[in-house]
């Protein structure tokens, strides 16, 4: 048998980075010293903890902590992404989590999806995040969390899926210099104005919550001309959608409720450059017949309207100058539409 060819480390590293199965990486880790040195940074780059019934969170945290502290603690700096999904945590487990996060000095992406929240957001963290996702069923606004966010000028994407302003909590005022690099933001409507004051370079915004009237704020908000994509929850009525859209004069893509042609006319006074509108409800009754040409007259840059008709995953587009709608399939998950390319990530479907 001819000897196995020896590839340079650069080529091997590229090959190993394509391996997705952790078990295969573990096998490679013990194959040779060279493989171990190349695989170890890849193996520890992304850590995901998804506890199952009967598993001990404490044991998992302790095992991970021991692994990161062995071999002269060289493994801890490898961690770039950390994801934790947990139903319950004791205060002892919470302390171990704090200790773990302190070790991850090069952490760039942090995802925490929890049932119950304990305060583990420490001042002056060791990492500089580019992406942070926080979801907790029992959580309102916590100043330690907001201070942590404010201490992360490197943040580019922020998803606060269950954080909101509670009536009894004091309002946190961000510094005007906060979030200089934030591009994509998802949050509750009660926090939206606080973040808009400190996010001048924002390009994508998703807002959720129950809004039955226009969003109002006592302090004036400056116009943000960088926002291109706005997604409003289906619980927003048209007045709330138009109120928020009015802050973004260069808006191109909008998801929200538009109930009448008059709503569209009001929207057009603020967002003349809209290229696509995606309805959060099923096809509105007014969107038919003679009204369709009128819609495209109101918004001269509009390329299409995207709507549901039938099941939730069956979406249709009415393109400008079309005589009938086109069945389309979005390549991304429905919740990720706000991060998608509305043209490249949705393909026309041929209905036979």
N, C-alpha and C positions, 0 to 999 in steps of 0.2 A: 504494500500500500504506500503510495507516495505521501510524503509528509504534508501536513496541513499548511497551506500558505500563511505566512505571517503578514497580517495587515498592520499598517501604522495605527497608533492609538487614536488619531483623529478620525479615521474611517470606522474603527470599532465603536467609538463613542457615538457616532451618528447612527450606527446600526442599533446599538443598545437603547438609544433614546426612542426608537420606534417600538420597542417592546412594551406592551400595555399590561400584560399579566404579571402580577407581583410574584407569583410562584416561579415563573421563568426567571425573573430577575434574581430571586433568592438562589436558584440553581446556579446561575452564572456567577453569583457572588463567591461561591465556594469552589469554583472551577480552577482558578489559578490566582496568583497574587496580582498579576496584571489586570485580569478581569475584575477582581475585587476592587482595585483602585479606581477603575473606570465606572463600575456599576454602583458603587456606594453613594456617590452624589446624586445619581438618578433615582435610586431607591428611596432616599430620604427627602427628595425634592418636594414631593406631595404626600401629605399624611392625611388620611381620612379615617375618622372614628365614627362607626355606626353601631352602637351597642345593641345587642340582642337579648332576648329574655334569658335569664340565667347567667349572663355575663356580668362580671364585676367591673364597674367603671374605675374603681380605685386600682385594681390590678392592672388594667390597661394603661392607666396614666403612669403608674409606677414602672411598668415594663418599658414604656416609651422613654420615660425620664432616664432610666438606667442605660438604655441603648444610646441616647444622645450624649450621656456623660462618659461613656467608655471611650477607649482609644484616644486619650488626651483631649476629649471633648471636641474632636474634629467634626463630628456628625451634625451637631446642632446648627452650625452655619449653613449646612446644605439645604435646610428646610426653607422652601419658598412659598408653599401653600399649605394651609392647615384648615381642615373642615371637621366640625364636631356637630353631631346631631344627637340629642339626648332628651329623654322624657323627664328624668329626675336626677338631681345631683345633691349629694350631702355637702355640708360646709367643708368637711375634710377633703372631698374630691374637688371642691372649688379651689381650695388652697393649692392642690397639686396642679390644677389647670393654670393658676397664676404663675406657679414656678415654671411650668412648661413654656408658657408664653414669654417669660423673661429670658429663656434660653435661646429663643428663635430670633436671633439678632438680624437676620437677613430676610425675615418674613415679608412677603409682598402681597399675599392674598389671604384674607382671614374670613372664614364663613362660620357663623355660630347660629344654629337653629335649636332653640331650647324650649322646654315647656315652662320652666320656672327660672327666674333670673336672680342670680346673686351678684353682688358687686365685685367683679374681678377686673374692672377697668382701672388700671393703675396709672398715676401721673408719670410723665416722662418715660414712655415705653421705649424699649430697646430697638424696636423695628420701625420701618418707614413704609407704610402700606400704600399700594397702588389701587387695591380693590378691597372693599369691606362689605360683607353682607351680614346683617343681623336680623334674626327673627325670633321673637319670644312671645308666647301666648299670654303670659302674665307680666306685662311690662307697659309702663307709660314713659314719661320723659325722665331721664336721670342725668343730672349735671355731670357726673363722672364720665358718662358715655359721650356727652357733647364736648366736654373738655378734651377727651381723647381724640375725637374727630378733629377738633380745632388744632391739635398738636401734630396733625398728619398733613403737611402741605403737599406731600407727594400723591395724595389720593386723586385717582382719575375716575373711579367708579364707586358709587355709594348706594347700597340698597338697604333701606330701613323698612322692612316689610311689616313690622308690627309695632314700631315706635311711634308715639304720638304725643301731642301736648295734652296733659291732664289739666283740668280747670283749677285744681288746687295747687299745682306746681308753679313755681316762679318761672317767668319767661327768660330764656337764655339769649343774650344778645351777642352774636358773633362779631368778631373784629372784622372790619372791612377788608383786611388782608387775608382772611381765612380762605382756604380751598382755592389757591391760585391755579391749580391744575385740574380741577374737577370738571369732567366732561359729561358724565352720565349719572343721573340722580333719580332714585325712586323712593318716594316717601309719602306720608299721610298729609292730607290737605292742611291740617292744623300747624304743620311745620314749614309749609312751602315758602311762605314769605320770608321767614327767618333765614332760610338757606339762599333764596334768590338775592338777598341783599349782599351775600358774601360769595357768590358764584358767578362772576362776570364772564367766564369763558365757557359756561355750560352749553352743550350742544343737543343733549337728549334729556327729556324730563318725562317721568311717569308719576302721576298723582292719583292716589286712591283715597277712599273714605266716603262718608255719607254727606253729600252736599245738595241741599234742596233749594239753594238760593245763590246768587252771585258771591264769589269769594270776596271778602272785604277785609281791609286792613287800615288801621288808623294812620300809619305812616306811609307816605308815598313810596312806591317802588320804581326804581329807574328802569327804563326800557333795556332789555337785553337782546341785542341784535345777533348773537351767536347761535341762539336756539333754533334748530331745524326740525326737531321731532318732538311732538307733544302728545302724550297718551293720557286721557282722562277716564276714570272708571265709569262704568255704566250707571253708577249711582249719581253722577253729576247731571243736573238738568242742563238744557242748552244755555241758559243764562250764565251758569257757572263755567261752562266750557268757553264761551265767548269772552267772559271776564278774564280768564287766565290767558287765553290766546292773544288778547289785546296787548300783552306785555312783550310779545315776540314778533316784531314787524317782518322778519325774514323767515317766518315759519314756512316749511315746505310740506311736512307730513303731519296729519292730525287724526287722532282717534278720539271719538266722542259722540255724544248724542246731538243730532241736528233734527229737530222735529218738524220744521216748516221751511218753506222757501224764504220766508221773512227772516228766520234765524240765519239762513245762509247769507242773505243780503247784509245783515248786521255784521256777520263774521268777515265779509269781504272788505269792510271799511278798515279792518285792522290787519288782515292777512291776505294781501293781494297776490302774493307769490306762492300760494298753496298749489302743490302739484298732485297731491293725493289725499283723499279723505276716507277714513275707515269707520263705518258705523259700528257702535257697540251694541246696537239693537238690531233686530231683523229689519229687512228692507222697509223704510218708512212708506206710508200710504201715499204721501205726496210725490214720491219719487217714481213717476210713471208717466207715460203718454207725453203730452205736450210740455210737461214741466222739465223734462230731461234737457232739451236744448237750452232752456232758460238757465238751468244750473251752470252750464259751461259758459254762458254769456256773462253771468255774474262774476265768475272767477276765470279770467282770461288765461291764466297759467295752468289751470287744472287739467291733468292728464286722464284721471280716472276717479271713480267712486267705487269703494270696496264694501261689500255688504254680505250678510248671511241670508240664506234662503233655504230652509230645510234644516238639516242637522248643523250643529255648531261648526263642524269642520268643512262644511260645504260653503265656500265663499265664491262670490261672483264679482266681476268688475265690469263696469260700464265705461268703456273708453270714449274719449272725445271722438265725434264723428261716426261712432258705431251705431248700427241699427238694432243690435241685440246684445245682451250681456255675455261675457265670457267666463266660463268656469275656471277658477284658478286654485292652485295648491301652494300654500306657503311652506317653504322648506324648513323654516324654524318652528319651534313650538309656539303655541298661541301667546303665552306669556312673554315671549322674547321678541315680539314684533317691534317693540320700541327700540330695540338694538339692531334691527335688521335693515338691510338695504331693500326698500320697498319695490324696487324694480328687479334687482338681480335675485332676490330671495323668494320671489313668487313667480311661478311658472304657469302658463296657460295650459289647460287640460282639454284634450279633444274628446268631446262626448260623442261616442258612436251610437 
